[in-house]
């Protein structure tokens, strides 16, 4: 009698486990697909702003053209509200450096949060020339390319985001015509 009961219990556990894992496979495939796409976008490394980097940043902020400058930054504010993050420099750094965990067969809420984060990262598609986000206190920036940087700064009014573009040298600027 005991043997028959034990066999029934083991078969029930095996079937339940098989059904449980089979039910999770489509979710895992979707998650793995998002994770693979996420790997195509950079995961930034945090780099402290040292004296050389600070001199570069100050030069860019004082001599490059501010293409856009928004406080509070509506774009990251929306991202933060969707992912449950903060619209601060710390929130930007956390978002840009986020690495997705492996799929969990037992923690659906973690998978849902990670999926949301992956989708937000793929939509925002942060850019960095060198794979870094430079950070000091309440300030962070990324080098978008040789001629552009994106600066984030915590202010009393909220997160400030500014895009600075290096002006073309006068020799490369298009000539203006004085003919009228």
Buried (B, 14 or more C-beta within 10 A) or exposed (E): EEEEEEEEEEEEEEEEEEEEEEEBEEBBEEBEEBBEEBEEBBBBEEBEBEEEBBEBBEEBBEEBEEEEEBBBBEBBBEBBEEBEBBBBBBBBBBBBBBEBBEBBBEEEEEBEBBBBBBBBBEEBEBBBEEEBBBBBEBBBBBBBEEBBBBBBBBEEEBBBBBBBBBEEEEEEEEEEEEEE
